[in-house]
Each structure stands twice: as structure tokens, then as C-alpha cells.
């Protein structure tokens, strides 16, 4: 009976940690997308970046979560464009926007 309680508590703690870590990652993705849009004269649409994928990768021998967030923006309010923020743990690994905007 005691081992079941310990396993249950461990699962609760792991779930709480995952939730907290996910909220921090989402806020980082939102903040970086908002900042990028503001710095380049773009309008950040919908007010949030949405999680599109999550996977586990190895980094220096340890597993770490890799999350991909997608956001929408517009240059002059006419065409909706896509951007992506890829986080490796709590670090921005890659940031991309729709390349059509760069050719203008």
C-alpha cells in the first residue's frame, strides 16, 4: 500500500512539474514572437503562439523536451503569415517566419 502512495505522489509531482514547465515555455514563445514582430514592424495576431508538437530529444546525454510553437502575423494587415518558434527546454533553438515577408 505504501509503494502505491509513493508512486501516486511521484506522478502528481511529475505532472505538476510538466505543467509548470509547459507554461513557462509557452510564455517564452509568446514573448519572443511578440518581440520579433514589434522589432520588425509586424502585427502579432491572435495574441498567442500555439503548441504544434512536442518531442523528447537527447542533449548532452540527458532527455529534454523540444517544443514547436506556431504563431500568425501580418505585415500590413492584408495577408496572414506563419512563424515558428522551436524551444529546446527553456532555450530558443530556432525561430522562423514565412519567407515571403523577407522578399518584400
C-alpha positions as CSV (number, residue, x, y, z in Angstrom):
1,X,0.0,0.0,0.0
2,X,2.8,2.5,0.8
3,X,4.5,2.0,-2.5
4,X,1.3,2.8,-4.3
5,X,1.0,6.1,-2.4
6,X,4.6,6.9,-3.3
7,X,4.0,6.2,-7.0
8,X,0.9,8.3,-6.9
9,X,2.7,11.2,-5.3
10,X,5.6,10.9,-7.8
11,X,3.1,11.1,-10.7
12,X,1.4,14.1,-9.2
13,X,4.7,15.9,-8.7
14,X,5.8,15.0,-12.3
15,X,2.5,16.2,-13.7
16,X,2.8,19.5,-11.8
17,X,6.4,20.0,-13.0
18,X,5.4,19.3,-16.6
19,X,2.5,21.7,-16.4
20,X,4.7,24.5,-14.9
21,X,7.5,23.9,-17.4
22,X,5.0,24.0,-20.3
23,X,3.5,27.3,-19.1
24,X,7.0,28.8,-18.9
25,X,7.9,27.5,-22.4
26,X,4.7,28.9,-23.9
27,X,5.3,32.3,-22.3
28,X,8.8,32.3,-23.7
29,X,7.5,31.5,-27.2
30,X,4.8,34.2,-26.9
31,X,7.3,36.8,-25.6
32,X,9.9,36.1,-28.4
33,X,7.2,36.2,-31.1
34,X,5.7,39.4,-29.8
35,X,9.2,41.0,-29.5
36,X,10.2,39.9,-33.0
37,X,7.0,41.3,-34.5
38,X,7.3,44.6,-32.7
39,X,11.0,45.0,-33.7
40,X,10.2,44.3,-37.4
41,X,7.1,46.4,-37.7
42,X,4.8,43.4,-37.9
43,X,1.5,42.8,-36.2
44,X,1.4,39.7,-33.9
45,X,-2.1,38.1,-34.5
46,X,-4.3,36.2,-32.1
47,X,-2.2,37.2,-29.1
48,X,-0.6,33.8,-28.6
49,X,1.6,31.1,-30.0
50,X,0.1,27.6,-30.2
51,X,1.9,24.4,-29.4
52,X,2.1,22.3,-32.6
53,X,4.4,19.5,-31.5
54,X,6.4,18.2,-28.6
55,X,9.1,15.5,-28.5
56,X,11.9,14.3,-26.3
57,X,15.5,14.8,-27.6
58,X,18.8,14.0,-26.0
59,X,21.1,16.9,-25.1
60,X,24.4,16.1,-23.5
61,X,23.2,12.6,-22.7
62,X,20.0,13.8,-20.9
63,X,16.5,13.8,-22.3
64,X,15.0,17.2,-22.8
65,X,11.7,18.4,-24.2
66,X,11.7,20.0,-27.7
67,X,8.5,22.1,-28.3
68,X,7.4,23.7,-31.5
69,X,5.0,26.7,-31.3
70,X,3.3,28.4,-34.3
71,X,2.1,31.9,-34.4
72,X,0.5,34.2,-37.0
73,X,1.4,37.7,-38.0
74,X,0.7,40.2,-40.7
75,X,2.8,42.8,-42.4
76,X,0.2,45.4,-43.4
77,X,-3.0,43.7,-42.3
78,X,-3.6,42.1,-45.6
79,X,-2.1,38.7,-45.6
80,X,-1.8,36.2,-42.7
81,X,1.6,34.7,-42.4
82,X,3.1,32.0,-40.2
83,X,6.0,31.9,-37.8
84,X,7.5,29.1,-35.8
85,X,9.5,29.1,-32.5
86,X,11.3,25.9,-31.6
87,X,12.3,25.6,-27.9
88,X,14.9,23.1,-26.6
89,X,14.0,23.0,-22.9
90,X,13.6,26.7,-22.0
91,X,16.0,27.9,-24.7
92,X,15.1,29.2,-28.2
93,X,16.6,26.7,-30.6
94,X,15.2,28.1,-33.8
95,X,13.0,31.0,-34.9
96,X,11.5,31.1,-38.4
97,X,9.0,33.3,-40.2
98,X,7.3,32.8,-43.5
99,X,10.0,33.7,-46.1
100,X,7.6,35.6,-48.4
101,X,7.8,38.5,-45.9
102,X,11.6,38.8,-46.3
103,X,11.4,39.2,-50.1
104,X,9.3,42.4,-49.9
